[in-house]
Amino acid sequence: MTFDLTASDSQLVKKNILIVDDHPFIIEGYKNAITRYNPKYYDFSISQGHDCKSGYEIIQDSNSPQFDIAFLDISMPPYEEKEIFTGEDLAILLNKKMPSCKVILLTMYTELLKIKTIIRSIQPNGLIIKNDLTFDELLLAFDKVMKNEKYYSQSVVKMLNQSTHNAIEIDQYDKQILIHLAKGTSSNDMLQYIPISLNAIEKRKKHLKELLKIKNDSDEDLLKEAKNKGLF
């Protein structure tokens, strides 16, 4: 695999990279690929976390550099105290703290609904299904994002090309409602965490049940179906 080289021969360009994944061997694979990307032109400084808590702490640490690119696994142990449940939540935090940072999300999810929701809510610079992940695939994704291009792995592209006339999409408020339902939070108590009215929460719960074709008014069935589709 070859890449276009645009940096000056006289000085290495420094790039700060963040990797957050709960599988150490995957982190090492990312680091191995990144450090082999045009080493004569780039100096990569890599910070790493292994769950939502460590990722949150790195992003919030005033001593952390401004990251240029972040690799975030979507499914990781949560940091419930700070309402950081997934790599998606870390991506949203990064977008607020470091809006110039390019985010590459990696996931095992293969549900079209989940993929479309990620793209719509996060708008990542890269989205890779882990089953697609090879050394060359990672290098290609990294190269595209370094060149300010978006990169979706082949499974993502295939899913997006499917017929989507029945596709369902949810937003961050819907996701928060599902998360708090799973924790046993009542609708009244959700008002402490979600900045919408009680009436809006109840309407969204009803709408979610309609979207997911829940035939009764069971929150348990709603949570089960939403979990099956990877919505939270």
Phi, psi and chi 1 to 4 in degrees:
 res  aa     phi    psi   chi1   chi2   chi3   chi4
   1 MET       -  133.2 -176.3  175.8  -66.5      -
   2 THR  -117.9  155.2   59.0      -      -      -
   3 PHE  -133.1  151.2  -56.0  100.8      -      -
   4 ASP   -74.0  130.3  -65.2  -30.8      -      -
   5 LEU  -106.4  122.0  -53.9 -180.0      -      -
   6 THR  -121.5  -10.8   57.6      -      -      -
   7 ALA   -75.9  158.5      -      -      -      -
   8 SER   -70.5  143.0  167.6      -      -      -
   9 ASP   -68.0  -22.2  -69.9  -28.0      -      -
  10 SER   -85.4  -15.5   60.3      -      -      -
  11 GLN  -149.7  132.5 -176.7  176.5   -8.9      -
  12 LEU   -74.2  140.4  -67.0  176.8      -      -
  13 VAL   -91.7  122.8  176.3      -      -      -
  14 LYS   -85.9  133.5 -175.7  168.6 -176.2  178.0
  15 LYS  -129.2  132.2  -65.1  -71.1 -176.7 -179.4
  16 ASN   -98.2  124.5  -64.8  -52.1      -      -
  17 ILE  -118.1  137.6  -50.5  -64.7      -      -
  18 LEU  -114.8  131.6  172.3   63.6      -      -
  19 ILE  -124.9  125.0  -57.0  171.1      -      -
  20 VAL  -128.9  113.2 -172.2      -      -      -
  21 ASP  -154.6  143.1 -163.5  -62.7      -      -
  22 ASP   -89.6   11.0   58.6  -22.1      -      -
  23 HIS  -116.7  106.7  -64.1   93.5      -      -
  24 PRO   -56.4  -36.9  -25.5   34.5      -      -
  25 PHE   -68.9  -28.9   67.7   92.9      -      -
  26 ILE   -71.6  -40.5  -68.2 -178.3      -      -
  27 ILE   -57.8  -43.7  -69.8 -179.9      -      -
  28 GLU   -63.7  -36.2  -69.1  -52.9  -50.2      -
  29 GLY   -63.7  -43.3      -      -      -      -
  30 TYR   -60.2  -47.4  -62.9  158.0      -      -
  31 LYS   -62.0  -40.0  -69.8  166.2   65.4  175.9
  32 ASN   -62.6  -42.7 -172.5   33.7      -      -
  33 ALA   -68.4  -45.0      -      -      -      -
  34 ILE   -62.7  -45.4  -68.3  166.3      -      -
  35 THR   -69.7  -15.6   54.2      -      -      -
  36 ARG   -92.2   -0.7  -67.4 -170.0 -174.8 -171.2
  37 TYR   -83.7  104.2 -179.5   85.2      -      -
  38 ASN    44.9   59.9  -67.6  -21.8      -      -
  39 PRO   -63.9  -17.8   23.5  -34.0      -      -
  40 LYS   -79.3  -10.0  -66.5 -178.5  179.7  179.2
  41 TYR  -119.9  -22.9  -65.2   83.5      -      -
  42 TYR  -127.8  144.1  -66.7  101.5      -      -
  43 ASP  -115.3  110.4  173.8   24.0      -      -
  44 PHE   -98.5  126.6  -66.3  107.3      -      -
  45 SER  -106.3  118.8  175.7      -      -      -
  46 ILE  -112.4  125.4  -59.9  175.5      -      -
  47 SER  -107.1  146.7  -59.0      -      -      -
  48 GLN  -139.4  145.6   62.2 -172.3   64.2      -
  49 GLY  -130.8  163.6      -      -      -      -
  50 HIS  -122.2    1.4   56.8  -87.4      -      -
  51 ASP  -163.7  179.9   55.0   17.3      -      -
  52 CYS   -63.2  -35.9  -71.4      -      -      -
  53 LYS   -65.4  -49.8 -178.9  178.1 -179.2  179.3
  54 SER   -66.3  -36.0   55.7      -      -      -
  55 GLY   -63.2  -44.0      -      -      -      -
  56 TYR   -59.7  -46.1  175.1   89.3      -      -
  57 GLU   -64.9  -36.9  -69.7  171.8  -14.8      -
  58 ILE   -65.3  -45.7  -68.4  169.7      -      -
  59 ILE   -64.5  -38.2  -65.9  168.0      -      -
  60 GLN   -83.6  -14.8  -65.8  -75.8   50.9      -
  61 ASP   -66.9  123.3 -170.8  -16.2      -      -
  62 SER   -65.0  -18.4   59.9      -      -      -
  63 ASN   -87.7   -8.4  -67.2  -41.5      -      -
  64 SER   -71.5  147.3  -68.9      -      -      -
  65 PRO   -74.6  169.1   30.2  -36.7      -      -
  66 GLN   -75.8  115.5  -71.2  -70.8  -49.8      -
  67 PHE   -77.9  141.3  -66.7  109.6      -      -
  68 ASP   -89.3  -40.0  -62.5  -70.7      -      -
  69 ILE  -140.8  139.1  -63.5  177.8      -      -
  70 ALA  -126.4  131.2      -      -      -      -
  71 PHE  -100.9  118.5  -70.2   84.7      -      -
  72 LEU  -125.7  124.2  -54.4  175.9      -      -
  73 ASP   -74.8  142.0 -172.6   12.2      -      -
  74 ILE   -78.6  -44.1  -73.7 -178.4      -      -
  75 SER   -97.6  107.5  -60.5      -      -      -
  76 MET  -144.2  162.4  -68.0 -175.6  -70.0      -
  77 PRO   -55.0  131.7  -27.8   36.1      -      -
  78 PRO   -78.1  166.2   31.0  -36.7      -      -
  79 TYR  -119.3   81.9 -172.9   21.9      -      -
  80 GLU   -64.1  -32.0  -65.1 -171.7    4.5      -
  81 GLU   -59.4  -29.8  -66.3   89.6  -29.4      -
  82 LYS  -109.1   12.4  -62.6  -64.5 -176.6  179.3
  83 GLU    59.1   36.1  -60.9  -82.0  -50.2      -
  84 ILE  -109.8  102.7  -56.5  -67.4      -      -
  85 PHE  -104.2  -22.0  -62.0   96.8      -      -
  86 THR  -147.9  174.0   67.4      -      -      -
  87 GLY   -63.8  -24.2      -      -      -      -
  88 GLU   -62.8  -42.3  -66.0  169.5   76.3      -
  89 ASP   -65.2  -37.1  -64.9  -34.4      -      -
  90 LEU   -64.3  -38.5  -74.0  178.2      -      -
  91 ALA   -63.6  -40.9      -      -      -      -
  92 ILE   -63.5  -41.9  -68.4  170.1      -      -
  93 LEU   -62.3  -43.6  179.1   63.8      -      -
  94 LEU   -61.7  -41.5 -102.1  178.2      -      -
  95 ASN   -60.6  -31.8  -74.2  -21.6      -      -
  96 LYS   -80.7  -43.1  -68.0  177.0 -178.9  176.9
  97 LYS   -80.2  -38.7  -66.8  -81.6  -67.3 -175.5
  98 MET  -136.0   73.6  -55.7  179.6 -169.9      -
  99 PRO   -60.8  -18.9   18.0  -30.3      -      -
 100 SER   -85.3   -8.7   63.2      -      -      -
 101 CYS   -71.7  131.4  179.2      -      -      -
 102 LYS   -88.6  132.0  -62.1  177.9  175.1   65.8
 103 VAL  -109.8  127.7  173.4      -      -      -
 104 ILE  -112.7  118.0  -59.7  174.5      -      -
 105 LEU  -100.1  141.6  -68.5  173.3      -      -
 106 LEU  -125.7  136.6  -59.7  104.8      -      -
 107 THR  -149.6  156.4 -178.5      -      -      -
 108 MET   -93.8   -9.8  -70.1  -64.2  -65.7      -
 109 TYR   -63.8  138.4  -72.7  117.2      -      -
 110 THR  -128.9   18.5   55.6      -      -      -
 111 GLU   -83.4  128.7  -79.9  -88.2   -4.5      -
 112 LEU   -56.1  -42.4  174.9   60.6      -      -
 113 LEU   -58.2  -46.5  168.4   56.5      -      -
 114 LYS   -63.5  -44.4  178.3   64.0  175.2  178.9
 115 ILE   -61.6  -45.2  -64.5  -56.9      -      -
 116 LYS   -65.3  -36.9  -74.0  178.8   66.6   65.6
 117 THR   -65.9  -41.6  -59.9      -      -      -
 118 ILE   -60.5  -47.8  -68.8  168.9      -      -
 119 ILE   -64.0  -41.9  -69.0  172.6      -      -
 120 ARG   -70.9  -40.7 -175.8  170.9   62.6   85.6
 121 SER   -85.6  -32.7   60.7      -      -      -
 122 ILE  -102.4  -33.6  -52.1  -62.0      -      -
 123 GLN    51.6   56.8  -62.0 -178.8   -6.0      -
 124 PRO   -68.2  154.8   29.2  -36.6      -      -
 125 ASN   -75.0  -25.0  -59.6   86.4      -      -
 126 GLY  -144.8  144.7      -      -      -      -
 127 LEU  -140.8  119.5  179.7   56.2      -      -
 128 ILE  -126.6  127.2  -58.8  173.1      -      -
 129 ILE   -76.8  129.0  -56.2  -65.4      -      -
 130 LYS   -61.6  -27.2  -77.0 -164.9  172.5 -177.0
 131 ASN   -65.8  -20.9  -73.0  -20.2      -      -
 132 ASP   -85.3  -12.2  -66.5  -22.3      -      -
 133 LEU   -74.2  118.9 -165.0   59.4      -      -
 134 THR  -130.2  172.5   63.5      -      -      -
 135 PHE   -59.5  -46.7 -173.7   82.1      -      -
 136 ASP   -65.0  -37.9  -76.1  -13.7      -      -
 137 GLU   -62.9  -42.6 -178.7   91.3    8.0      -
 138 LEU   -65.6  -41.8 -177.0   56.9      -      -
 139 LEU   -63.9  -40.5  -86.7  178.2      -      -
 140 LEU   -64.2  -44.8  179.6   58.6      -      -
 141 ALA   -60.8  -44.3      -      -      -      -
 142 PHE   -63.2  -42.2 -168.4   63.7      -      -
 143 ASP   -62.3  -44.8  179.9   56.2      -      -
 144 LYS   -61.3  -46.2  -68.3  -75.1 -171.8 -177.7
 145 VAL   -68.5  -37.2  172.1      -      -      -
 146 MET   -59.7  -29.7  -74.2  -78.7  -73.9      -
 147 LYS   -93.2   15.5  -65.3  174.7  179.1  174.5
 148 ASN    64.8   28.9  -62.9  -44.6      -      -
 149 GLU  -108.4  156.0  -59.7  175.1   24.0      -
 150 LYS   -86.6  151.2  -75.9 -171.1 -179.5  -69.1
 151 TYR  -137.4  121.6 -177.9   80.2      -      -
 152 TYR  -115.7  133.3  -63.0  154.3      -      -
 153 SER   -68.3  166.7   68.4      -      -      -
 154 GLN   -60.0  -35.3   59.6 -176.7    9.4      -
 155 SER   -67.6  -36.0  -67.6      -      -      -
 156 VAL   -64.8  -47.1  175.1      -      -      -
 157 VAL   -60.2  -42.8  172.8      -      -      -
 158 LYS   -61.5  -44.4 -177.0  177.1  179.9 -179.7
 159 MET   -64.4  -41.1  -79.5 -172.6  -80.0      -
 160 LEU   -68.1  -24.0  -66.9  177.4      -      -
 161 ASN   -83.3   -8.0  -73.9  -24.4      -      -
 162 GLN   -71.4  162.8  -65.7  173.1   -0.4      -
 163 SER   -64.0  130.0  173.0      -      -      -
 164 THR  -121.2   24.3   59.9      -      -      -
 165 HIS   -66.3  -20.2   63.4  -78.9      -      -
 166 ASN  -107.5   12.6  -71.5  -37.1      -      -
 167 ALA   -67.2  145.5      -      -      -      -
 168 ILE  -113.9  138.6  -53.2  166.1      -      -
 169 GLU  -129.7  142.1  -62.8 -177.9   11.1      -
 170 ILE  -125.2  159.8   69.1  169.8      -      -
 171 ASP  -107.3 -174.0   62.4   18.2      -      -
 172 GLN   -66.9  -32.7  -72.9  -58.6  -51.7      -
 173 TYR   -65.5  -42.0  -70.1  153.8      -      -
 174 ASP   -60.0  -43.8  -66.8  -32.2      -      -
 175 LYS   -62.5  -43.1  178.2 -176.3  172.5 -176.5
 176 GLN   -63.8  -38.2  -70.6  177.3   48.9      -
 177 ILE   -60.5  -45.1  -71.4  169.6      -      -
 178 LEU   -63.4  -42.6  -69.9  170.0      -      -
 179 ILE   -61.2  -44.6  -71.7  170.6      -      -
 180 HIS   -73.7  -31.5  -75.8  -69.8      -      -
 181 LEU   -60.5  -42.9  -85.3  177.5      -      -
 182 ALA   -64.3  -29.2      -      -      -      -
 183 LYS   -84.6   -3.9  -65.5  169.5   66.4  175.8
 184 GLY    84.8   14.9      -      -      -      -
 185 THR   -73.9  132.5  -52.2      -      -      -
 186 SER   -74.3  161.4   68.9      -      -      -
 187 SER   -59.5  -40.2  -64.8      -      -      -
 188 ASN   -61.8  -42.1  -79.6  -39.9      -      -
 189 ASP   -73.2  -22.5  -72.2  -19.7      -      -
 190 MET   -61.9  -23.0  -73.1 -176.3 -162.9      -
 191 LEU   -61.7  -21.2  -63.6  173.3      -      -
 192 GLN   -71.6  -22.0  -58.3  175.9   49.6      -
 193 TYR  -116.3  -25.7  -50.4  102.0      -      -
 194 ILE  -116.8  121.0  -52.1  173.8      -      -
 195 PRO   -80.8   53.3   31.6  -36.6      -      -
 196 ILE  -135.9  169.2   57.8  178.1      -      -
 197 SER   -77.3  163.9   68.7      -      -      -
 198 LEU   -61.0  -40.0  178.7   60.0      -      -
 199 ASN   -62.1  -40.2 -173.9   47.7      -      -
 200 ALA   -66.6  -38.1      -      -      -      -
 201 ILE   -62.6  -46.6  -71.3  173.0      -      -
 202 GLU   -64.2  -39.2  -67.1  -62.3  -21.9      -
 203 LYS   -65.0  -38.9  -76.4 -175.8  176.0  179.8
 204 ARG   -68.8  -38.8  -78.3  173.1  174.7  -91.0
 205 LYS   -60.4  -45.1  -77.9  174.3   59.1  178.7
 206 LYS   -62.8  -42.4 -179.0  179.3  178.6 -178.3
 207 HIS   -65.8  -39.6 -174.4   55.4      -      -
 208 LEU   -61.1  -41.2  -77.3  167.7      -      -
 209 LYS   -64.4  -37.3  -70.8  171.6 -178.0  175.2
 210 GLU   -68.0  -43.9  -68.1  171.8   -8.2      -
 211 LEU   -61.8  -40.1  -74.0  174.2      -      -
 212 LEU   -92.4    7.6  -63.7  176.5      -      -
 213 LYS    57.9   44.9  -63.2 -179.3  170.7   59.9
 214 ILE   -80.5  118.5  -54.4  -57.6      -      -
 215 LYS   -79.6  -15.6  -64.9 -179.3  179.6  179.6
 216 ASN  -121.3 -171.9   52.6   44.0      -      -
 217 ASP   -98.6   27.9 -163.7   36.0      -      -
 218 SER   -81.4  120.9  167.5      -      -      -
 219 ASP   -65.8  -33.4  -71.7  -11.6      -      -
 220 GLU   -62.8  -43.9 -176.7  178.4  -17.6      -
 221 ASP   -66.8  -36.6  -72.5   -9.6      -      -
 222 LEU   -60.9  -47.1  169.7   61.2      -      -
 223 LEU   -63.7  -40.9  -71.3  171.3      -      -
 224 LYS   -61.7  -46.8 -178.3  178.6  179.0 -179.8
 225 GLU   -69.2  -40.3 -174.2   62.6   21.4      -
 226 ALA   -63.4  -39.8      -      -      -      -
 227 LYS   -65.7  -41.5 -167.9   71.8  173.0  177.7
 228 ASN   -60.2  -32.7  -72.9  -20.3      -      -
 229 LYS   -92.6    5.3  -68.7 -171.5  176.1  -64.3
 230 GLY    71.2   28.7      -      -      -      -
 231 LEU   -80.0  -15.8  -64.1 -175.5      -      -
 232 PHE  -159.1      -   73.2  105.1      -      -
